[in-house]
Every structure is written in C-alpha cells, then in structure tokens.
Amino acid sequence: MPDSAQQLLHLVIGGELTGLESTTFKDLDKVEFVGVYPNYATAYTAWKAKAHQTVDNAHMRYFIVHLHRLLDPDHDTKPAR
C-alpha cells in the first residue's frame, strides 16, 4: 500500500473517570469502545457526538487515541517542510 493511501487509524473510547483532574477510568469493565476510524476527522465527529450525549455528567469523558502512532511510532505523519 503506498504511503499516500496509508490509514491513520484513530480509536474513540470513553467512560466515567475517577475524578475531574484524572484520566483514570472508574471501572474498566464499563469503558465504551465507540469505534476505530480511518482518519482524525471522522474520529473527531464520533468523539463530539458521544461527548455531547454525556454533557450532564462531568466525570464522563471520551478520548481519541492515535492508533497509527502506536502501531508505527517511527513514522512521522507530519508533512515535510
């Protein structure tokens, strides 16, 4: 697969945190896997929709995980200058 067609996979997950200043999930069994997306834009759309659904619970947070950085940490996804 040519680099121009490389998938930049992003994972959206969320759940209730132990505190407002924490990124520790209260119960890992209840972490929601929203989905895996081929680029940041679609992941952001999914993240935003889930975040808006839980706006009344300050401890509920959703995150975008850049899977492509974990799968290939040596590959720089920023354009060359």
N, C-alpha and C positions, 0 to 999 in steps of 0.2 A: 504494500500500500504506500503510495507516495506521501511525503510529509504534508503536502497541501490538503490531503484528504484525511489526515490524522484526526481521530476522535479525541477531543479534550473532555473526557468524562468527568461529570460532577455528580455527587451524591447529595441528596437533601434528606436530612434526618431531624428529628425533634423530640422533645419530651419535657417533662417538668424537671426543673433544676432544684438543687438543694437550697439555693439562696440567690438573691438578686445579683450579687457580685461574683457568682460562681459559674463555671461551665461544667459542673459535675451533675450528672443526671441522678434524680432522686431514686428511680427504680429502673434498672437496665432492662427488665422484662417488659417495661411499658414504653420503651423508646420506639418511636414510629419511623419506619423507613418509607419515606414518601416516594422516592424513586431515584433512578440513575438517568442522567440526561447527557446528550452529546455535546453540549456547549454551555457556557455560563448563562447566556441569555434565557434559555429555556429553564435552566435550574433556578434562576432568579424569579421567573414567573411563577414556578411551583412554590418556591420558598415564600414569596409575597402572599400568595393565596392562602397558604397554611398559617402564616403569621397573622393575617387579618382575621382568620376564623377563631383565633385564640387570644385576641387582643385584651379581653377582660381578665385573663389570668397572667399576672406579671411574672410568675415563675415558669411559664411555658415558653420555650424558645425553640426556634428552628435554625439550622445551620446548613451552609453549603460547604461541602468538603470537596476539595480539588483532587479527585482521584488520579487524574493524569500526572500530578506532581508526585504522588506516592508510587505509582506504577513505573515511572521513569524520571527519577529525581535529577538525573544528569542532563535531561533535555530542557533547554531554556525555551519557554513558549513566547517570550517577548521578541518582537521583531528587531532585527539588527539595525543599528543606526549608521 
